[in-house]
């Protein structure tokens, strides 16, 4: 039935993820239907079409040259595939506006992949804990750290100022 996940669709999604790991953009993009989109809500990323998605991957792979997905687990539900995995790599270049930190990260994610009527991926929606990622990269202070306590103090003081809500 059109749009439902089949064994070949699931294998195509797995091949797409393997292409991401190899940084094979042509193979990764071939898994998407023509009118596709890509979203990372935690980072405010909303992309439309293969050209924008290609630029996202190019920037990601340039900034994190050892990027990979690990420990993937897949589930099928109607016309969608879900994937739980870890994204990992080393932040060596500017990524999404953030200067390189040189730090390694390994952060969990859940990916929802709606399947288009042609059996290809309509979209890839990546849900991740951006705070966890940014703490590992040193962009945000670690929970319980001195830096976090300083930020909490500043926040409490701002709340006491007129208009500080």
N, C-alpha and C positions, 0 to 999 in steps of 0.2 A: 504494500500500500504506500502511496506517495507520502513522503515526509516522515514515515516511521523509521526507526532505527533498525537496520538489518545487520547481519554479521559483516557484510562488506562495508557498511557505513562505519561501524565500530572499528574495523580494521583501518579504514581511511583516517579516522580521528587519531588512532594510535600512530599511523604513519605521519600525520601532520605533526604530532608532538615529537616524534623522532627527528623529523626535518628541522624543527626548532632547535633541538639539541645539536644537530650538525650545522646549524646556521645556514641551511639550504633554503634561501628565500623563495626560489621558484617552486620547489616542492611544497613548502609550507603554504604558500598562497594558492597552489593548485587545489587544495582541499576546500577552499571557499567558493561558494556560489557567486555569480556575477554581482548581484545586488547585496553585498555583505556589509557587516559592520563589526566593530571590535570595541570593547568597553572595559575599563578598569575603574569602577566607581570610586574606590578608595583613593585614587590619584586624580580623579576628575577627568579621565581620559575617555573621550567619545570620538571614534573614528568612523568614517563612512567610505566604503569602497576600497579596492585592492591597492590603489596608489597610496592612500593615507596609511593603510596597514603596513605596506612595504616600508614607508619612511619610519614608522614606529619601530619595526624590527631592525632596520638599519641602524637607527640611533641606539637602540638597546644593545645590539651586538657590538657596536663600536665602543660603548661605555662599559660593557660587561663582556669582554671577549671570551670568557670561559662560562658564559651563561648556560644553564641546563636545568631540566626538570628531573626530579628524582622521586623514587618510591611512588610511582603513579598507581592509582587504583581507579577503575572505571565502573560506572553504573549506567544502565539504560533506563529511561522512563519515557514512554510514549515516543514523541518525536524529538527527544533531547538525549544528549550524553552528558554525564557529570563526571568530573575528574577531580580527585583529591591528590595533591602532590606537594612537593617542596620545590620552590624556585631557589637556585643557588648560583653563586658566582662571586667575582671580585670586581668592585666598583673602581674602574681605572680611568674612566672618561666622564665628561659631563653627560648627565642623564636627566632628562625631564627638568632641566634647569639647575640641577644640583651638581656642584663641582665635585670632581673625583675625591674620594676619601681613601682609596687604597685598601679598604677593608673588605673582608669576605662576609657574605651573608648566606643564610639558609632560613627561609621563611615559608610557613605553610600557606597554601592557597586552595581554593575550591573554584573550579572552572565549570561554567554552564555553557553547553554548546547546542543551540537549537539547530535542527537539521531542516534544510530547505526541501521543497517538494522534489527537486532534482536529485536528492540524496547527498548533496554536498553540505558543508557547514554554512549555515546562514550567518552565524556570528560566533564570537568567542567572548564570553563575559568572565573576567577574572576577578574573583573576590579574594582580597588578601588583607592581612593586618598591617596596614601601612605604618602604624606606630612601632610595631615590632621590627619591621624592615629598617625604618629610620633610626631606631635605637641601635641596631646592629651596625649601621653605617656611621654612627656617631653624629648624626644630624640632630637627633633628639637625645636628651639625657636618659640614661638607664633609670628604671624605676628604683626608687629608694636612694638614688645617688645624691651627693651634695648639690650638684647642678639642678636636679629636679626640685629639691627643697627650696633653692633660691628662686626658681621660677614660680613655685607655689606661693612663696612669700610676696613676690612682686604682684602676682595675680590678686592675692587677698588685699594688698594695699590699693591696687587699682579699683577694686570693687567699692572701697570706702570713699573714693573721690566722687564729686558730683558728676553725674552722667557716666559713671564707671560700670554700669550694669552690663 
